[in-house]
Amino acid sequence: MDQAPGSRQNDAHNGLPVCYRHPDRETGVRCTRCERPICPACMVSASVGFQCPTCVREGSGTGHAPDASRPRTLAGGTIAADPHLVTKVLIGLNLALFLVQQAVGDNFTDRFDLIGRAIMPALGYGTLQGVAEGQWYRLLTSMFLHLSYIHILSNMLSLWWIGGPLEKALGRARYITLYLVSGLAGGALTYLIAAPNEASLGASGAIFGLFGALAVLVRRQRYDMRPVIALLVINLVITFGWAGIAWQAHIGGLAAGLVVGTAMVYAPRERRALIQYGACALMLAAVLVVTLLRTAQLT
């Protein structure tokens, strides 16, 4: 899913939207920064698309167009030469660790997967392991491990299809923050609800977070929501209908993605960074509280 299908709805009741500076002129072009409709007279060329005169003035502080060569994404991130670089790095990291799993075996997987509290003979007979034993790093490391070739193949294809467009729309810093927060939220909900001796691993929580943010982005850009909703329903049916899937991670990641994604794409420009990263901080605080509560239950 390289792009969300569908076409943008018109802002006007009849025909195309009108230029925000010239209400008598219809246009199909929007500013790449603020997304306001602009007519040919108001278009300032940028490295990607066009910007409106207001954004050019605010960006450069001088009213001249050279700063338009550094346009911002919809969420306020910097547009990079390779808008899919972080997605490629994440896929490469997951694949590399999967190869390590195959080479080292269960000893490696058991040391870094997500488990609440259990005795794991491979790591020392009679020794309790897990998040409840202070191994909080498992909430993070389990996001990069996979159980089988089918498991990692399906997750990496989803990451490429969903992550690519999101990284381009959000920018690298916001995108990787969304990914990690969603994955941690999925892990925290799994730790809270699943049996303490039930191991969990995979990037699905983070990917479901990207899925939630994509739905918000498609809504924000006024594309047709039906394909995204249909795909989400299919994935949820698989989540609850296929044995052995940690549905807690999927739901936790999806919820975090919806919250953080909403903050990312709807935050007003004047308080954008505060709202975006504030929402991420709140989600991480929720992860911390859930983890502490569950640990208190198990110890």
C-alpha positions in Angstrom: 0.0 0.0 0.0 2.3 2.7 -1.3 -0.4 5.3 -1.3 -3.8 5.6 0.2 -6.3 5.0 -2.6 -9.0 7.4 -3.5 -9.2 11.0 -4.5 -9.3 14.2 -2.5 -12.7 15.6 -1.9 -13.5 19.1 -3.0 -13.7 21.8 -0.3 -16.3 23.7 -2.2 -19.8 22.6 -2.7 -19.5 22.9 -6.5 -16.4 22.4 -8.5 -12.8 22.9 -7.2 -11.8 24.7 -4.0 -10.9 28.4 -4.3 -7.6 30.1 -3.7 -7.4 31.3 -0.1 -6.0 34.7 -1.3 -8.1 35.0 -4.4 -11.6 33.6 -3.6 -12.7 34.2 -7.2 -10.2 31.7 -8.6 -10.7 27.9 -8.5 -7.7 25.7 -8.1 -6.7 22.1 -7.7 -3.2 22.8 -6.2 -2.5 23.1 -2.4 0.5 24.4 -0.5 2.8 21.6 0.6 3.1 23.0 4.1 -0.3 24.3 5.2 -2.4 22.6 2.5 -4.4 25.7 1.7 -5.6 25.9 -1.9 -3.5 28.3 -4.0 -3.9 29.6 -7.6 -1.1 29.9 -10.1 -0.4 33.5 -9.1 0.2 32.4 -5.5 2.4 29.3 -6.2 6.0 29.5 -5.1 8.1 26.7 -6.5 9.6 24.4 -3.9 11.7 21.2 -4.2 8.5 19.3 -3.7 5.4 20.9 -5.1 4.5 24.5 -4.3 4.2 26.7 -1.3 1.9 29.7 -0.6 3.4 33.2 -0.1 2.4 33.1 3.6 4.4 29.9 4.3 7.4 31.2 2.4 7.4 34.4 4.4 7.0 32.5 7.7 9.7 30.0 6.8 12.4 32.4 5.6 11.6 35.5 7.7 12.3 37.7 4.7 9.5 37.1 2.3 11.9 35.7 -0.3 11.4 32.3 -2.0 14.9 30.6 -1.4 13.7 29.0 1.9 11.0 27.3 -0.1 13.8 24.8 -1.1 13.4 23.4 2.4 9.6 22.6 2.7 8.1 20.8 5.6 6.0 17.7 5.6 2.3 17.7 6.6 3.3 17.0 10.2 6.1 19.6 10.2 9.1 17.3 9.6 11.9 18.1 7.2 11.5 16.6 3.7 14.5 14.3 3.2 16.2 13.2 -0.1 15.2 9.6 0.7 11.8 9.7 2.3 11.9 6.0 3.0 15.3 5.7 4.7 14.1 5.0 8.2 11.7 2.3 6.9 14.6 0.6 5.1 16.8 0.7 8.2 14.0 -0.8 10.3 13.5 -3.6 7.8 17.2 -4.2 7.6 17.5 -4.3 11.4 14.6 -6.8 11.7 16.1 -9.0 9.0 19.5 -8.9 10.5 18.3 -9.9 13.9 16.2 -12.7 12.4 19.3 -14.1 10.8 21.0 -14.0 14.2 18.0 -15.9 15.7 18.4 -18.5 13.1 22.1 -18.8 13.7 22.2 -18.8 17.5 18.8 -20.5 18.2 16.4 -20.3 21.2 19.1 -19.1 23.6 19.1 -15.7 21.8 15.4 -15.5 21.3 14.6 -16.5 24.9 16.9 -13.8 26.2 15.3 -10.9 24.3 11.6 -11.9 23.7 8.8 -10.4 25.7 7.8 -12.6 28.7 6.3 -11.5 32.0 7.9 -13.9 34.5 8.9 -17.5 34.0 11.6 -20.1 34.5 13.5 -20.5 31.2 15.9 -23.5 31.3 17.9 -22.2 28.3 19.0 -19.2 30.4 19.7 -21.1 33.6 17.6 -23.8 35.2 15.5 -22.5 38.1 16.2 -18.9 37.4 13.2 -16.6 36.9 13.4 -14.4 33.8 11.1 -11.6 32.4 10.0 -8.0 32.7 8.8 -8.6 36.3 12.4 -9.5 37.1 13.7 -6.1 36.0 14.3 -7.1 32.4 12.4 -4.1 31.0 14.5 -4.1 27.9 12.4 -7.0 26.6 9.6 -4.5 25.8 11.9 -3.0 23.2 14.0 -5.9 22.0 11.0 -8.1 21.4 9.8 -5.7 18.7 12.7 -6.7 16.5 12.4 -10.5 16.8 10.3 -12.9 14.8 9.2 -16.5 15.1 9.3 -17.8 11.5 10.0 -16.9 7.9 6.3 -16.3 7.3 6.1 -14.1 10.4 8.9 -11.8 9.4 7.9 -11.7 5.7 4.4 -10.6 6.4 5.5 -8.0 8.9 8.2 -6.5 6.7 5.9 -6.3 3.7 3.4 -4.5 5.9 6.1 -2.2 7.2 7.2 -1.3 3.7 3.7 -0.7 2.4 2.4 1.3 5.4 5.6 2.8 6.7 6.9 4.3 3.5 4.0 6.7 2.9 3.9 7.6 6.6 7.6 8.4 6.8 7.2 10.6 3.8 4.2 12.4 5.4 5.6 12.7 9.0 9.3 13.1 8.5 12.0 10.8 10.0 12.0 11.9 13.6 8.2 11.8 14.1 8.0 8.6 12.2 10.5 6.7 14.2 9.0 8.1 17.4 5.6 6.8 16.4 7.0 3.4 15.6 8.8 3.0 18.9 6.0 4.4 21.0 3.4 2.1 19.3 5.6 -0.9 19.7 6.2 -0.2 23.4 2.5 0.4 24.0 1.7 -3.0 22.4 4.3 -4.7 24.5 3.0 -3.0 27.7 -0.6 -4.2 27.0 0.7 -7.7 26.3 2.6 -7.7 29.6 -0.5 -6.5 31.4 -3.0 -9.0 30.1 -1.2 -12.1 28.8 -0.2 -14.9 31.0 3.2 -14.1 32.6 4.8 -17.3 31.2 3.5 -16.6 27.6 6.3 -15.4 25.3 5.6 -12.7 22.7 7.7 -11.3 19.9 7.4 -9.4 16.6 7.0 -6.0 15.1 3.2 -6.3 14.8 2.5 -3.9 17.6 4.6 -1.1 16.0 3.1 -1.9 12.6 -0.5 -1.7 13.9 0.5 1.7 15.4 1.6 2.8 11.9 -1.7 1.4 10.6 -3.7 3.6 13.1 -1.7 6.7 12.2 -2.2 6.0 8.5 -6.0 5.9 9.0 -5.7 9.3 10.7 -3.5 10.7 7.9 -6.0 9.4 5.2 -8.8 11.1 7.1 -6.8 14.3 7.4 -6.0 14.4 3.7 -9.7 13.7 2.9 -9.0 10.6 0.9 -11.4 7.7 0.6 -11.4 5.9 3.9 -13.1 2.7 2.7 -10.0 0.9 1.5 -8.1 1.6 4.8 -11.1 0.6 6.9 -11.5 -2.6 4.9 -7.8 -3.5 5.3 -8.0 -2.7 9.0 -11.0 -5.0 9.5 -9.3 -7.8 7.6 -6.2 -7.5 9.9 -8.4 -7.4 13.0 -10.2 -10.5 11.9 -6.9 -12.3 11.4 -5.7 -11.0 14.8 -8.6 -12.5 16.7 -9.3 -15.5 14.4 -5.8 -17.0 14.1 -4.4 -19.0 17.0 -1.1 -18.0 18.4 -1.3 -14.3 17.6 -0.7 -11.8 20.5 -3.8 -9.7 19.9 -2.8 -7.6 22.9 0.2 -6.2 21.1 -1.9 -5.4 18.0 -4.6 -3.6 20.0 -2.1 -1.7 22.2 -0.1 -0.6 19.1 -3.2 0.4 17.2 -4.5 2.5 20.1 -1.2 4.3 20.5 -0.9 4.9 16.7 -4.4 6.5 16.7 -3.5 8.8 19.6 0.0 9.8 18.4 -1.1 9.9 14.8 -3.9 12.3 15.6 -1.5 14.6 17.5 1.0 14.4 14.6 -1.3 15.4 11.8 -3.8 17.6 13.5 -1.6 19.7 15.8 -1.8 23.4 15.0 1.4 24.8 13.5 2.0 27.3 16.3 2.2 24.5 19.0 3.0 21.6 16.7 6.1 20.2 18.4 4.7 20.6 21.9 1.5 18.7 21.1 3.1 16.0 19.0 5.9 15.1 21.4 3.6 15.8 24.4 1.3 13.1 23.1 4.2 10.7 22.8 5.4 11.5 26.3 1.9 10.8 27.6 1.8 7.4 25.9 5.2 6.5 27.3 4.0 7.5 30.7 1.0 5.2 30.3 3.5 2.4 29.3 5.5 3.1 32.5 2.4 3.0 34.7 1.1 -0.2 33.2 4.5 -1.9 33.5 4.8 -0.9 37.1 1.3 -2.0 38.0 1.8 -5.4 36.3 5.2 -5.9 37.9 3.7 -5.2 41.3 1.1 -7.9 40.7 3.7 -10.5 39.7 6.2 -9.9 42.4 
